[in-house]
């Protein structure tokens, strides 16, 4: 056998598989080397995985930046709808206030009675509205 085919430590013939690695003139099992490398690489890999998970959650998750922006848009739309509803309610409150028992506005009462009965006085000026231009 040649020197390349005989193992330096044991003197046994070397096969095609690598059972041992020569390091600093001595023999160290591949399992030990791999174990050391895995132990050295495991904490940074775990840290990077956790950082990636929390980074993704901060931007894409249920409570992330994208969800926050969507909630802000929904909030603005709801505030606009609320302002429109309040303006509509205020208009109706003004109209209904003129028809309450303790305070009857004669002009409002007369206007509503004429509109509901479809009647006018001879001195009234009539302005016609189209079907799409509803007054009430």
LOGU-47109 format. One line per field, with one value per residue: x, y, z of N, C-alpha, C, O in turn; residue number from 1; residue in three letters. Coordinates in nm, 4 decimals. Example, Ala and Ser with C-alpha at 12.3 -4.5 7.8 and 13.67 -1.06 7.14 Angstrom:
LOGU-47109
nx (1.3190 | 1.2850)
ny (-0.5690 | -0.2250)
nz (0.7800 | 0.7080)
cax (1.2300 | 1.3670)
cay (-0.4500 | -0.1060)
caz (0.7800 | 0.7140)
cx (1.3200 | 1.2900)
cy (-0.3300 | 0.0030)
cz (0.7800 | 0.7870)
ox (1.4236 | 1.3409)
oy (-0.3319 | 0.1138)
oz (0.8465 | 0.8039)
resi (1 | 2)
resn (ALA | SER)
end
This chain:
LOGU-47109
nx (0.0827 | 0.0344 | 0.1553 | -0.0495 | -0.2732 | -0.2871 | -0.3907 | -0.2823 | -0.2900 | -0.3941 | -0.2938 | -0.4434 | -0.5947 | -0.7149 | -1.0452 | -1.2929 | -1.4753 | -1.4940 | -1.3845 | -1.2381 | -1.0739 | -0.7797 | -0.6196 | -0.4105 | -0.1981 | -0.2978 | -0.5647 | -0.9052 | -1.2353 | -1.4931 | -1.7494 | -1.7098 | -1.6053 | -1.8127 | -2.0070 | -1.9018 | -1.9037 | -2.1772 | -2.2735 | -2.1506 | -2.2703 | -2.5421 | -2.6647 | -2.6453 | -2.8042 | -3.0537 | -3.1075 | -3.1165 | -3.3379 | -3.5442 | -3.5322 | -3.6041 | -3.8653 | -3.9987 | -3.9563 | -4.0998 | -4.3561 | -4.3910 | -4.4301 | -4.6043 | -4.7929 | -5.0967 | -5.1177 | -4.9417 | -4.7525 | -4.8777 | -5.1410 | -5.2037 | -5.2047 | -5.4237 | -5.6272 | -5.6229 | -5.7155 | -5.9754 | -6.0734 | -6.0687 | -6.2581 | -6.4844 | -6.5090 | -6.5702 | -6.8183 | -6.9588 | -6.9617 | -7.1179 | -7.3590 | -7.4202 | -7.4573 | -7.6819 | -7.8633 | -7.8740 | -7.9977 | -8.2501 | -8.3311 | -8.3598 | -8.5765 | -8.7765 | -8.7938 | -8.9397 | -9.1931 | -9.2763 | -9.4854 | -9.4736 | -9.3652 | -9.4583 | -9.3753 | -9.5189 | -9.4761 | -9.3268 | -9.5110 | -9.7227 | -9.5974 | -9.5376 | -9.7985 | -9.9204 | -9.7524 | -9.8031 | -10.0797 | -10.0954 | -10.1782 | -10.2363 | -10.2326 | -10.3965 | -10.2172 | -9.9675 | -9.6369 | -9.5272 | -9.2704 | -9.1425 | -9.0004 | -8.7811 | -8.8093 | -8.5766 | -8.4834 | -8.5530 | -8.7226 | -8.7759)
ny (-0.1163 | 0.2242 | 0.5330 | 0.7121 | 0.5587 | 0.4509 | 0.4956 | 0.7589 | 0.7689 | 0.5246 | 0.3308 | 0.1698 | 0.0537 | 0.3035 | 0.3784 | 0.4571 | 0.6198 | 0.9004 | 0.8768 | 1.0005 | 1.3125 | 1.4876 | 1.7069 | 1.9595 | 1.7796 | 1.5743 | 1.3328 | 1.4010 | 1.3310 | 1.3508 | 1.3936 | 1.5350 | 1.7755 | 1.8663 | 1.8904 | 2.0962 | 2.3069 | 2.3272 | 2.3941 | 2.6415 | 2.7831 | 2.7733 | 2.9581 | 3.2220 | 3.1634 | 3.1027 | 3.3509 | 3.5169 | 3.4014 | 3.4561 | 3.7360 | 3.7831 | 3.6790 | 3.8499 | 4.0916 | 4.0556 | 4.0229 | 4.2751 | 4.4334 | 4.3000 | 4.1596 | 4.0963 | 4.3121 | 4.4851 | 4.7322 | 4.7672 | 4.6839 | 4.8753 | 5.1095 | 5.0511 | 5.0435 | 5.3114 | 5.4363 | 5.3292 | 5.4427 | 5.7184 | 5.7199 | 5.6374 | 5.8529 | 6.0581 | 5.9626 | 5.9726 | 6.2505 | 6.3373 | 6.2083 | 6.3306 | 6.5968 | 6.5623 | 6.4696 | 6.6983 | 6.8812 | 6.7614 | 6.7734 | 7.0517 | 7.0959 | 6.9358 | 7.0532 | 7.2830 | 7.1822 | 7.0886 | 7.0416 | 7.2399 | 7.4538 | 7.5826 | 7.6563 | 7.8723 | 7.9191 | 7.6941 | 7.4915 | 7.5658 | 7.5432 | 7.2639 | 7.1586 | 7.2534 | 7.1312 | 6.8600 | 6.8403 | 6.9290 | 7.1854 | 7.5336 | 7.8901 | 8.1601 | 8.3740 | 8.2654 | 8.1897 | 7.9583 | 7.7294 | 7.5020 | 7.1815 | 6.9282 | 6.5641 | 6.4499 | 6.6489 | 6.6693 | 6.8288 | 6.7617)
nz (0.0000 | -0.0610 | 0.0831 | 0.0843 | 0.0958 | 0.3456 | 0.6759 | 0.8873 | 1.1677 | 1.2698 | 1.1061 | 0.9520 | 0.6468 | 0.4227 | 0.3351 | 0.0821 | 0.2068 | 0.4290 | 0.7389 | 0.9283 | 0.9962 | 0.9283 | 1.1435 | 1.2435 | 1.2634 | 1.4184 | 1.4656 | 1.4313 | 1.4956 | 1.2497 | 1.3407 | 1.5819 | 1.4859 | 1.3242 | 1.5228 | 1.6798 | 1.4940 | 1.4372 | 1.6900 | 1.7158 | 1.5104 | 1.5617 | 1.7634 | 1.6277 | 1.4006 | 1.5126 | 1.6334 | 1.4038 | 1.2758 | 1.4606 | 1.4564 | 1.1887 | 1.1921 | 1.3795 | 1.2511 | 1.0122 | 1.1206 | 1.2303 | 1.0084 | 0.8255 | 0.9739 | 1.1747 | 1.3455 | 1.2379 | 1.0422 | 0.7905 | 0.8440 | 1.0332 | 0.8767 | 0.7103 | 0.9035 | 0.9808 | 0.7472 | 0.7372 | 0.9716 | 0.9087 | 0.7004 | 0.8426 | 1.0192 | 0.8383 | 0.7437 | 0.9832 | 1.0319 | 0.8161 | 0.8781 | 1.1226 | 1.0383 | 0.8765 | 1.0693 | 1.2350 | 1.0644 | 1.0376 | 1.3042 | 1.3397 | 1.1697 | 1.2852 | 1.5348 | 1.4920 | 1.4757 | 1.7194 | 2.0148 | 2.2188 | 2.0893 | 1.8050 | 1.4887 | 1.2795 | 1.0056 | 0.9207 | 0.9820 | 0.8128 | 0.5647 | 0.5538 | 0.5714 | 0.3345 | 0.1461 | 0.1935 | 0.1501 | -0.1013 | -0.1838 | -0.2590 | -0.2103 | -0.3770 | -0.3953 | -0.3809 | -0.5015 | -0.7266 | -0.7633 | -0.9759 | -0.9389 | -1.0632 | -1.0901 | -0.9890 | -0.8249 | -0.5308 | -0.2681 | -0.0067)
cax (0.0000 | 0.1084 | 0.1372 | -0.1757 | -0.3846 | -0.2796 | -0.4275 | -0.1641 | -0.3041 | -0.4194 | -0.2210 | -0.5412 | -0.6154 | -0.8174 | -1.1503 | -1.3442 | -1.5511 | -1.4113 | -1.4216 | -1.1598 | -1.0128 | -0.6532 | -0.6173 | -0.2930 | -0.1148 | -0.3683 | -0.6904 | -1.0264 | -1.3516 | -1.5791 | -1.8632 | -1.6723 | -1.5915 | -1.9482 | -2.0765 | -1.8491 | -1.9504 | -2.3207 | -2.2888 | -2.1082 | -2.3609 | -2.6815 | -2.7192 | -2.6734 | -2.9146 | -3.1777 | -3.1266 | -3.1607 | -3.4740 | -3.6339 | -3.5343 | -3.6836 | -4.0058 | -4.0537 | -3.9560 | -4.2139 | -4.4780 | -4.4021 | -4.4761 | -4.7102 | -4.8813 | -5.2296 | -5.1038 | -4.8234 | -4.7627 | -4.9789 | -5.2720 | -5.2246 | -5.2428 | -5.5609 | -5.7168 | -5.6305 | -5.8051 | -6.1115 | -6.1111 | -6.0993 | -6.3853 | -6.5902 | -6.5260 | -6.6436 | -6.9569 | -7.0199 | -6.9857 | -7.2338 | -7.4782 | -7.4512 | -7.5126 | -7.8178 | -7.9432 | -7.8951 | -8.1000 | -8.3812 | -8.3668 | -8.4108 | -8.7104 | -8.8704 | -8.8091 | -9.0470 | -9.3232 | -9.3016 | -9.6075 | -9.4521 | -9.3226 | -9.4968 | -9.3408 | -9.6325 | -9.4304 | -9.2921 | -9.6345 | -9.7952 | -9.5237 | -9.5574 | -9.9393 | -9.9429 | -9.6814 | -9.8692 | -10.2138 | -10.0796 | -10.2671 | -10.1720 | -10.3196 | -10.3838 | -10.1039 | -9.8410 | -9.5535 | -9.4927 | -9.1468 | -9.1467 | -8.8751 | -8.7825 | -8.8191 | -8.4496 | -8.4589 | -8.6490 | -8.7071 | -8.7792)
cay (0.0000 | 0.3499 | 0.6139 | 0.7840 | 0.4694 | 0.4040 | 0.6003 | 0.7986 | 0.7437 | 0.3849 | 0.2427 | 0.0886 | 0.1025 | 0.4080 | 0.3452 | 0.5707 | 0.7093 | 0.9772 | 0.8526 | 1.0896 | 1.4280 | 1.5220 | 1.8471 | 1.9927 | 1.6627 | 1.4700 | 1.2925 | 1.4443 | 1.2715 | 1.4462 | 1.4231 | 1.6409 | 1.9000 | 1.9103 | 1.9308 | 2.2283 | 2.4060 | 2.3453 | 2.4694 | 2.7798 | 2.8484 | 2.7657 | 3.0826 | 3.3262 | 3.1231 | 3.1216 | 3.4947 | 3.5694 | 3.3537 | 3.5349 | 3.8725 | 3.7813 | 3.6586 | 3.9718 | 4.1945 | 4.0292 | 4.0511 | 4.4199 | 4.4986 | 4.2289 | 4.0877 | 4.1494 | 4.4406 | 4.5465 | 4.8639 | 4.7677 | 4.6777 | 5.0057 | 5.2037 | 5.0181 | 5.0878 | 5.4570 | 5.4701 | 5.2976 | 5.5419 | 5.8428 | 5.7015 | 5.6345 | 5.9892 | 6.1316 | 5.9160 | 6.0244 | 6.3942 | 6.3504 | 6.1665 | 6.4339 | 6.7118 | 6.5235 | 6.4681 | 6.8363 | 6.9386 | 6.7067 | 6.8264 | 7.1871 | 7.0888 | 6.8784 | 7.1479 | 7.3761 | 7.1144 | 7.0372 | 7.0933 | 7.3609 | 7.5619 | 7.5540 | 7.7633 | 7.8779 | 7.9081 | 7.5540 | 7.4148 | 7.6003 | 7.4847 | 7.1189 | 7.1290 | 7.2774 | 7.0291 | 6.7302 | 6.8464 | 6.9719 | 7.3001 | 7.6642 | 8.0061 | 8.2322 | 8.4677 | 8.1902 | 8.1721 | 7.8162 | 7.6973 | 7.3586 | 7.1055 | 6.8020 | 6.4444 | 6.4238 | 6.7596 | 6.6603 | 6.9302 | 6.6961)
caz (0.0000 | -0.0649 | 0.2034 | 0.0731 | 0.1211 | 0.4836 | 0.7706 | 0.9644 | 1.3114 | 1.3033 | 1.0174 | 0.8798 | 0.5101 | 0.4093 | 0.2382 | 0.0052 | 0.2953 | 0.5205 | 0.8771 | 1.0127 | 0.9302 | 0.9907 | 1.1821 | 1.3243 | 1.2817 | 1.4911 | 1.4043 | 1.5021 | 1.4293 | 1.1773 | 1.4283 | 1.6759 | 1.4093 | 1.2887 | 1.6449 | 1.7159 | 1.3962 | 1.4569 | 1.8157 | 1.6923 | 1.4150 | 1.6062 | 1.8213 | 1.5280 | 1.3137 | 1.5899 | 1.6466 | 1.2741 | 1.2505 | 1.5461 | 1.4044 | 1.0662 | 1.2289 | 1.4386 | 1.1469 | 0.9243 | 1.1962 | 1.2495 | 0.8858 | 0.7560 | 1.0656 | 1.2057 | 1.4122 | 1.1784 | 0.9813 | 0.6842 | 0.9085 | 1.0965 | 0.7705 | 0.6698 | 1.0113 | 0.9753 | 0.6358 | 0.7802 | 1.0717 | 0.8386 | 0.6301 | 0.9442 | 1.0687 | 0.7359 | 0.7482 | 1.1054 | 1.0139 | 0.7265 | 0.9514 | 1.2212 | 0.9662 | 0.8366 | 1.1919 | 1.2788 | 0.9761 | 1.0758 | 1.4363 | 1.3201 | 1.1090 | 1.3811 | 1.6453 | 1.4559 | 1.4813 | 1.8549 | 2.0765 | 2.2958 | 1.9994 | 1.6668 | 1.3959 | 1.1864 | 0.8664 | 0.8947 | 0.9817 | 0.6902 | 0.4514 | 0.5512 | 0.5421 | 0.1914 | 0.0681 | 0.2094 | 0.0912 | -0.2402 | -0.2009 | -0.2576 | -0.2078 | -0.5047 | -0.3948 | -0.3727 | -0.6208 | -0.7341 | -0.8350 | -1.0053 | -0.9290 | -1.1351 | -1.0058 | -0.9201 | -0.7317 | -0.4220 | -0.1655 | 0.1242)
cx (0.0877 | 0.0792 | 0.0029 | -0.2925 | -0.3841 | -0.3092 | -0.3088 | -0.1741 | -0.3119 | -0.3396 | -0.3133 | -0.5567 | -0.7327 | -0.9158 | -1.1963 | -1.4226 | -1.4551 | -1.4608 | -1.3516 | -1.1039 | -0.8837 | -0.6522 | -0.4993 | -0.2079 | -0.1825 | -0.4987 | -0.8067 | -1.1445 | -1.4361 | -1.6988 | -1.8323 | -1.6634 | -1.7292 | -2.0241 | -2.0305 | -1.9017 | -2.1002 | -2.3463 | -2.2504 | -2.2077 | -2.5050 | -2.7329 | -2.7409 | -2.7900 | -3.0482 | -3.2083 | -3.1768 | -3.3033 | -3.5747 | -3.6455 | -3.6183 | -3.8317 | -4.0677 | -4.0540 | -4.0733 | -4.3444 | -4.4983 | -4.4531 | -4.5994 | -4.8155 | -5.0137 | -5.2230 | -4.9818 | -4.8519 | -4.8679 | -5.1190 | -5.3043 | -5.2692 | -5.3858 | -5.6608 | -5.7308 | -5.7218 | -5.9500 | -6.1615 | -6.1475 | -6.2327 | -6.5011 | -6.6142 | -6.5997 | -6.7911 | -7.0296 | -7.0516 | -7.1066 | -7.3628 | -7.5178 | -7.5105 | -7.6566 | -7.9107 | -7.9734 | -8.0004 | -8.2393 | -8.4244 | -8.4201 | -8.5518 | -8.8140 | -8.8939 | -8.9194 | -9.1842 | -9.3555 | -9.4238 | -9.5850 | -9.4072 | -9.3569 | -9.4629 | -9.4480 | -9.5887 | -9.3978 | -9.4171 | -9.7133 | -9.7287 | -9.5481 | -9.7017 | -9.9688 | -9.8742 | -9.7536 | -10.0075 | -10.2117 | -10.1754 | -10.1849 | -10.2778 | -10.3017 | -10.2629 | -9.9681 | -9.7704 | -9.5048 | -9.3671 | -9.1456 | -9.0066 | -8.8920 | -8.7906 | -8.6899 | -8.4162 | -8.5635 | -8.6184 | -8.6978 | -8.7332)
cy (0.1234 | 0.4278 | 0.6851 | 0.6927 | 0.4133 | 0.5208 | 0.6293 | 0.7604 | 0.5943 | 0.2882 | 0.1523 | 0.1426 | 0.2022 | 0.3652 | 0.4721 | 0.6673 | 0.7806 | 0.9552 | 0.9499 | 1.2026 | 1.4587 | 1.6714 | 1.8677 | 1.8690 | 1.5505 | 1.4364 | 1.3358 | 1.3879 | 1.3812 | 1.4854 | 1.5351 | 1.7763 | 1.9545 | 1.9605 | 2.0706 | 2.3362 | 2.4329 | 2.4256 | 2.6155 | 2.8543 | 2.8552 | 2.8947 | 3.1946 | 3.2908 | 3.1416 | 3.2699 | 3.5552 | 3.5255 | 3.4319 | 3.6786 | 3.8800 | 3.7652 | 3.7865 | 4.0867 | 4.1778 | 4.0629 | 4.2008 | 4.4907 | 4.4320 | 4.1679 | 4.1578 | 4.2866 | 4.5167 | 4.6808 | 4.8711 | 4.7646 | 4.8108 | 5.1089 | 5.1771 | 5.0627 | 5.2393 | 5.5031 | 5.4422 | 5.3993 | 5.6747 | 5.8336 | 5.7021 | 5.7738 | 6.0761 | 6.0924 | 5.9693 | 6.1734 | 6.4181 | 6.3151 | 6.2711 | 6.5576 | 6.6834 | 6.5241 | 6.6096 | 6.9066 | 6.8902 | 6.7574 | 6.9686 | 7.1854 | 7.0378 | 6.9746 | 7.2484 | 7.3136 | 7.0598 | 7.1062 | 7.2253 | 7.4786 | 7.5237 | 7.6770 | 7.7642 | 7.8627 | 7.7629 | 7.4682 | 7.4397 | 7.5373 | 7.3340 | 7.0820 | 7.1485 | 7.1708 | 6.8951 | 6.7288 | 6.8878 | 7.0865 | 7.4292 | 7.7722 | 8.0798 | 8.3270 | 8.3963 | 8.1854 | 8.0280 | 7.7998 | 7.5465 | 7.2980 | 6.9780 | 6.6858 | 6.4197 | 6.5327 | 6.7604 | 6.7660 | 6.8652 | 6.5539)
cz (0.0000 | 0.0615 | 0.2015 | 0.1073 | 0.2621 | 0.5753 | 0.8603 | 1.1104 | 1.3428 | 1.2194 | 0.9373 | 0.7387 | 0.5055 | 0.3031 | 0.1684 | 0.0942 | 0.3885 | 0.6619 | 0.9702 | 0.9289 | 1.0034 | 1.0188 | 1.2767 | 1.3558 | 1.3566 | 1.4209 | 1.4922 | 1.4256 | 1.3642 | 1.2636 | 1.5256 | 1.6056 | 1.3727 | 1.4107 | 1.6883 | 1.6219 | 1.4106 | 1.5834 | 1.7967 | 1.6032 | 1.4654 | 1.6697 | 1.7186 | 1.4357 | 1.3850 | 1.6031 | 1.5163 | 1.2414 | 1.3340 | 1.4968 | 1.2773 | 1.0972 | 1.2847 | 1.3389 | 1.0521 | 0.9950 | 1.2145 | 1.1247 | 0.8275 | 0.8463 | 1.0895 | 1.2708 | 1.3590 | 1.1142 | 0.8717 | 0.7434 | 0.9761 | 0.9931 | 0.7236 | 0.7760 | 1.0111 | 0.8620 | 0.6726 | 0.8832 | 1.0066 | 0.7661 | 0.7291 | 1.0007 | 0.9682 | 0.7351 | 0.8710 | 1.0909 | 0.9229 | 0.7995 | 1.0552 | 1.1551 | 0.9241 | 0.9582 | 1.2414 | 1.1934 | 1.0129 | 1.2128 | 1.4259 | 1.2634 | 1.2082 | 1.4976 | 1.6159 | 1.4654 | 1.6197 | 1.9151 | 2.1478 | 2.2093 | 1.8565 | 1.5833 | 1.2870 | 1.0417 | 0.8307 | 0.8888 | 0.8545 | 0.5680 | 0.4410 | 0.5180 | 0.3949 | 0.1057 | 0.0759 | 0.1453 | -0.0551 | -0.2723 | -0.1960 | -0.2405 | -0.3399 | -0.5088 | -0.3903 | -0.5072 | -0.6186 | -0.8188 | -0.8528 | -0.9966 | -1.0104 | -1.0385 | -0.9283 | -0.8182 | -0.6224 | -0.3173 | -0.0284 | 0.1132)
ox (0.1986 | -0.0109 | -0.0525 | -0.3997 | -0.4726 | -0.2590 | -0.2411 | -0.0736 | -0.2434 | -0.3201 | -0.2661 | -0.5351 | -0.8336 | -0.8771 | -1.1442 | -1.4353 | -1.3490 | -1.5652 | -1.4011 | -1.0884 | -0.8790 | -0.6800 | -0.4896 | -0.1525 | -0.1296 | -0.5382 | -0.8072 | -1.1505 | -1.4485 | -1.7439 | -1.9169 | -1.7079 | -1.7573 | -2.0961 | -2.1123 | -1.9398 | -2.1450 | -2.4310 | -2.3121 | -2.2272 | -2.5829 | -2.8410 | -2.8464 | -2.8666 | -3.1446 | -3.3231 | -3.2695 | -3.3809 | -3.6800 | -3.7543 | -3.6959 | -3.9152 | -4.1760 | -4.1438 | -4.1388 | -4.4332 | -4.6119 | -4.5132 | -4.6912 | -4.9207 | -5.0406 | -5.3133 | -4.9262 | -4.9606 | -4.9396 | -5.2070 | -5.4195 | -5.3609 | -5.4612 | -5.7676 | -5.8391 | -5.7974 | -6.0382 | -6.2786 | -6.2464 | -6.3119 | -6.6053 | -6.7288 | -6.6825 | -6.8787 | -7.1467 | -7.1582 | -7.1877 | -7.4640 | -7.6366 | -7.6035 | -7.7430 | -8.0232 | -8.0852 | -8.0824 | -8.3342 | -8.5430 | -8.5155 | -8.6368 | -8.9255 | -9.0035 | -8.9863 | -9.2840 | -9.4556 | -9.4615 | -9.6690 | -9.4118 | -9.2895 | -9.5155 | -9.4639 | -9.6586 | -9.4361 | -9.4296 | -9.7653 | -9.7961 | -9.5760 | -9.7259 | -10.0374 | -9.9296 | -9.7641 | -10.0488 | -10.3135 | -10.2444 | -10.0774 | -10.3975 | -10.2000 | -10.2121 | -9.8643 | -9.8338 | -9.4478 | -9.3589 | -9.1475 | -8.9084 | -9.0028 | -8.7801 | -8.6938 | -8.3296 | -8.6533 | -8.5027 | -8.6202 | -8.7291)
oy (0.1251 | 0.3929 | 0.7152 | 0.7410 | 0.3348 | 0.6314 | 0.5369 | 0.7227 | 0.5451 | 0.1735 | 0.0668 | 0.2611 | 0.1866 | 0.3213 | 0.5808 | 0.7850 | 0.7285 | 1.0073 | 0.9784 | 1.1907 | 1.4560 | 1.7526 | 1.8001 | 1.8579 | 1.4394 | 1.5050 | 1.3108 | 1.3975 | 1.4912 | 1.5999 | 1.6211 | 1.8782 | 2.0733 | 2.0601 | 2.1533 | 2.4446 | 2.5468 | 2.5149 | 2.7038 | 2.9748 | 2.9364 | 2.9388 | 3.2578 | 3.3789 | 3.1901 | 3.3108 | 3.6361 | 3.6031 | 3.4702 | 3.7362 | 3.9740 | 3.8310 | 3.8271 | 4.1708 | 4.2756 | 4.1244 | 4.2481 | 4.5977 | 4.5015 | 4.1274 | 4.2639 | 4.3684 | 4.6023 | 4.7366 | 4.9706 | 4.8367 | 4.8541 | 5.1870 | 5.2714 | 5.1141 | 5.2911 | 5.5988 | 5.5227 | 5.4372 | 5.7372 | 5.9278 | 5.7616 | 5.8097 | 6.1587 | 6.1786 | 6.0065 | 6.2178 | 6.5072 | 6.3837 | 6.2975 | 6.6176 | 6.7704 | 6.5734 | 6.6378 | 6.9826 | 6.9683 | 6.7819 | 7.0037 | 7.2644 | 7.0896 | 6.9771 | 7.2943 | 7.3857 | 6.9897 | 7.2154 | 7.3147 | 7.5929 | 7.4406 | 7.7862 | 7.6675 | 7.7991 | 7.7144 | 7.3820 | 7.3458 | 7.4849 | 7.2826 | 6.9857 | 7.0652 | 7.1255 | 6.8243 | 6.6262 | 6.8821 | 7.0848 | 7.4331 | 7.7471 | 8.0621 | 8.3564 | 8.4621 | 8.1780 | 7.9822 | 7.8498 | 7.4721 | 7.3570 | 6.9263 | 6.7053 | 6.3735 | 6.5121 | 6.8446 | 6.7893 | 6.9092 | 6.4824)
oz (0.0535 | 0.1378 | 0.3072 | 0.1440 | 0.2963 | 0.5552 | 0.9054 | 1.1708 | 1.4324 | 1.2595 | 0.8624 | 0.7134 | 0.5743 | 0.1948 | 0.1935 | 0.0604 | 0.4227 | 0.7012 | 1.0793 | 0.8073 | 1.1264 | 0.9305 | 1.3792 | 1.4652 | 1.3589 | 1.3266 | 1.6127 | 1.3031 | 1.4181 | 1.2586 | 1.5504 | 1.6584 | 1.3888 | 1.4038 | 1.7287 | 1.6661 | 1.3980 | 1.5846 | 1.8562 | 1.6190 | 1.4154 | 1.6308 | 1.7214 | 1.3967 | 1.3257 | 1.5860 | 1.5175 | 1.1856 | 1.2832 | 1.4955 | 1.2603 | 1.0350 | 1.2425 | 1.3423 | 1.0159 | 0.9361 | 1.2142 | 1.1348 | 0.7839 | 0.7967 | 1.0332 | 1.2529 | 1.4279 | 1.1292 | 0.8611 | 0.6964 | 0.9762 | 1.0187 | 0.6995 | 0.7427 | 1.0383 | 0.8787 | 0.6426 | 0.8815 | 1.0448 | 0.7691 | 0.7018 | 1.0276 | 1.0066 | 0.7266 | 0.8640 | 1.1335 | 0.9484 | 0.7846 | 1.0740 | 1.2088 | 0.9347 | 0.9506 | 1.2846 | 1.2450 | 1.0185 | 1.2348 | 1.4954 | 1.3045 | 1.2150 | 1.5535 | 1.7085 | 1.4635 | 1.6348 | 1.8726 | 2.1387 | 2.2547 | 1.7957 | 1.6052 | 1.2126 | 0.9628 | 0.7242 | 0.8018 | 0.7943 | 0.4794 | 0.3327 | 0.4453 | 0.3356 | 0.0056 | -0.0243 | 0.0914 | -0.1240 | -0.3742 | -0.1361 | -0.2549 | -0.4071 | -0.6170 | -0.3955 | -0.6125 | -0.5196 | -0.9310 | -0.7548 | -1.0416 | -1.0248 | -0.9174 | -0.8143 | -0.7332 | -0.6227 | -0.2825 | 0.0564 | 0.2133)
resi (1 | 2 | 3 | 4 | 5 | 6 | 7 | 8 | 9 | 10 | 11 | 12 | 13 | 14 | 15 | 16 | 17 | 18 | 19 | 20 | 21 | 22 | 23 | 24 | 25 | 26 | 27 | 28 | 29 | 30 | 31 | 32 | 33 | 34 | 35 | 36 | 37 | 38 | 39 | 40 | 41 | 42 | 43 | 44 | 45 | 46 | 47 | 48 | 49 | 50 | 51 | 52 | 53 | 54 | 55 | 56 | 57 | 58 | 59 | 60 | 61 | 62 | 63 | 64 | 65 | 66 | 67 | 68 | 69 | 70 | 71 | 72 | 73 | 74 | 75 | 76 | 77 | 78 | 79 | 80 | 81 | 82 | 83 | 84 | 85 | 86 | 87 | 88 | 89 | 90 | 91 | 92 | 93 | 94 | 95 | 96 | 97 | 98 | 99 | 100 | 101 | 102 | 103 | 104 | 105 | 106 | 107 | 108 | 109 | 110 | 111 | 112 | 113 | 114 | 115 | 116 | 117 | 118 | 119 | 120 | 121 | 122 | 123 | 124 | 125 | 126 | 127 | 128 | 129 | 130 | 131 | 132 | 133 | 134 | 135 | 136)
resn (UNK | UNK | UNK | UNK | UNK | UNK | UNK | UNK | UNK | UNK | UNK | UNK | UNK | UNK | UNK | UNK | UNK | UNK | UNK | UNK | UNK | UNK | UNK | UNK | UNK | UNK | UNK | UNK | UNK | UNK | UNK | UNK | UNK | UNK | UNK | UNK | UNK | UNK | UNK | UNK | UNK | UNK | UNK | UNK | UNK | UNK | UNK | UNK | UNK | UNK | UNK | UNK | UNK | UNK | UNK | UNK | UNK | UNK | UNK | UNK | UNK | UNK | UNK | UNK | UNK | UNK | UNK | UNK | UNK | UNK | UNK | UNK | UNK | UNK | UNK | UNK | UNK | UNK | UNK | UNK | UNK | UNK | UNK | UNK | UNK | UNK | UNK | UNK | UNK | UNK | UNK | UNK | UNK | UNK | UNK | UNK | UNK | UNK | UNK | UNK | UNK | UNK | UNK | UNK | UNK | UNK | UNK | UNK | UNK | UNK | UNK | UNK | UNK | UNK | UNK | UNK | UNK | UNK | UNK | UNK | UNK | UNK | UNK | UNK | UNK | UNK | UNK | UNK | UNK | UNK | UNK | UNK | UNK | UNK | UNK | UNK)
end
